[in-house]
Amino acid sequence: MNPLTLIPDTSLAAATELVRDTAGELIYHHSRRVHLFGALQGRARGLAYDPELLYVGAMFHDLGLGAEHHASGRRFEVDGAEEAAAFLRSHGVGEDAVRRVWTAIALHTTPGVPEFMEPEIALVTAGVEYDVLGIGYDDPALVTPEERAAVVAAHPRPDFKNRILAAFAEGIAPKPETSFGNVKADVLRHFVPGFEPGDFVTVIRTSAWPS
């Protein structure tokens, strides 16, 4: 099948133009690939997911990296989740659906948790892990080489590894405190000279508790 037929053609597809206009081509193409790789894995696993919600979750998942969020003091995942929630509410979407999309975006860099949650939440993370980390790349039962080639032909990834790392660093460096306890500390350790990641054990030992 042509993987591009998995992209929903509905009113919520307005997310396409919003992301293309505000996030630039790197994040736009990455987000579309995340949706398609997540949808393909959902089909392969026989998961019953809402295509619109998966699409919005994928399209908004990295919007929090934008310059308008650099001073928010929040994790970029939360900023993106809030953007998606506002978008969905403006389209009259119910709160349970808003919750699923918010959670899918907020947890997409938290491995080991989303896979046990609702399909839309699990599949946004699965799409991210496939496109960014290559998890599942060698499993044709999830995404065939032909499907992968079709997705990348429609949404190319020139020098993607370096460019997405640079985008992470640019989006996170203004609020390094949000990297504590998560994978963004690795990004800042590589890209921000002098960055010292927070240490969980030290936080416990130096807390105000006497023992």
Phi, psi and omega in degrees: 000159174277114183302333184294343176289350179279352179280123183291143179248077185223183180298329180287348176292356171301342175301332181301305183292324180300313182290319180300321184282328188258334188253344181088169189290329179300306182290324178301305182295321177299316183294321177294319177296319178302315178300312185292318178292325175293316180295319178298319178291325176297317177296316182296328182269358180070031181273137177268100182241161177273114184300324180294316182292321176298320181295313180296318178301316180292317185291329183264356194296334180247011181296335180293352177282348185295157184301329182294347180253002186296335182256013186289333184077004181248158172304142183298332178297320179292320177300316178295321179296320179293321176299315180296319180298317179296319178299312182296317180296325179293343177257014175074022181280142183291162187291331178293320177294319177301316180300317181296316180292317179303314182293320179302318181285316183298331185257007190289349173248021180245086185294151175089356180245307186303329183298342180261007184251191183302154185305319181298322179291313181297321188280332172298313178296319179299320179293319177296313183296324178293312186284324184267315187259347182076017179289122183091359184304322184266015180249095182292348176288339178267307178221121180285157176304325179292319177295316179300316180297322180293320179296314183290329176296321180283328184225083188296160180228061179294126180050037188298318184304310181291321184289322181287325176296319177296321179294319176300311183299316181296323182282335186259329185305324179292346179222065187298337180298338181282357179271354184298127175076015180216178189292343181292339175300325178297320180298310182294326179298326181275330192246347182243106181301134178084358180295132177244110181294148175296152182238119184300317181296317179296321178300317180295314186291332183256012178292170183289348180293137180291335179202000000 
